[in-house]
């Protein structure tokens, strides 16, 4: 699957992991950005309208829920069609069922 035309923000303090993830996504055609904390992520979200945000649940200065409601199209909203965009926030250790 190609990701041509998609913009993706990877927010993670682990620079080795985030670098590997960004490299893999970019090889598939995505435009990738990186933030190491909530403030950096908010700044980037304020400048760009990301298709996907991949974030570690806990960052050095907060949790990813603090990113909701930021940015030109407001994260979690598709401003071009004025409808809710599917959203999934996971700590990575939750149980299904």
C-alpha positions in Angstrom: 0.0 0.0 0.0 1.4 3.4 -1.0 0.9 6.5 1.2 1.5 9.1 -1.5 0.0 12.4 -0.6 -0.6 11.6 3.1 1.1 13.8 5.8 1.9 12.0 9.0 3.2 13.3 12.4 5.1 10.9 14.6 5.2 12.1 18.2 7.6 10.1 20.3 10.6 10.9 22.6 12.3 7.7 21.4 14.2 9.1 18.5 15.5 5.7 17.3 12.0 4.2 17.1 10.5 7.3 15.6 13.3 7.7 13.0 12.8 4.1 11.9 9.0 4.5 11.7 9.3 7.8 9.8 11.8 6.2 7.3 9.4 3.3 6.7 6.4 5.6 6.1 8.4 8.0 3.9 9.6 5.1 1.7 5.9 4.5 1.1 5.4 8.0 -0.1 4.1 9.8 3.0 5.4 13.3 4.1 6.6 12.7 7.6 7.2 15.0 10.5 8.6 14.4 14.0 7.9 15.9 17.5 9.5 14.8 20.7 6.9 16.4 23.0 3.4 17.8 23.2 4.5 21.4 22.7 6.4 20.5 19.5 3.5 18.4 18.3 1.0 21.3 18.9 3.3 23.7 17.0 3.5 21.4 14.0 -0.3 20.7 14.1 -0.8 24.4 14.1 1.1 24.7 10.9 0.1 21.6 8.9 -3.1 19.6 8.5 -2.0 16.1 9.2 -3.9 13.0 7.9 -2.5 10.8 10.7 -0.9 11.5 14.0 1.0 8.5 15.5 2.0 9.3 19.1 3.3 7.7 22.2 0.6 8.0 24.8 2.9 9.6 27.3 5.3 12.3 26.2 7.7 14.3 28.4 5.3 17.2 28.9 1.9 15.6 28.8 -0.3 13.0 27.2 -1.7 12.8 23.7 -5.2 13.8 24.7 -3.8 17.3 24.9 -3.4 17.4 21.1 -7.2 17.2 20.5 -8.7 20.4 19.3 -5.5 21.9 17.9 -4.5 22.8 14.4 -6.1 24.4 11.4 -8.6 21.7 10.8 -8.7 20.8 14.5 -7.3 17.4 15.1 -10.1 14.8 14.9 -12.1 16.8 12.4 -12.1 16.8 8.6 -12.5 20.5 7.9 -12.9 20.1 4.2 -16.1 18.1 4.6 -17.1 19.3 8.1 -17.6 15.8 9.5 -16.0 13.8 12.3 -12.9 11.9 11.3 -12.5 8.4 12.8 -10.2 8.7 15.8 -8.5 6.1 17.9 -6.4 6.8 21.0 -4.7 3.9 22.6 -2.2 3.4 25.4 -1.1 0.3 23.7 -1.8 -1.9 26.7 -5.6 -2.0 26.8 -7.6 -5.1 26.5 -10.2 -5.7 23.8 -13.6 -7.1 24.6 
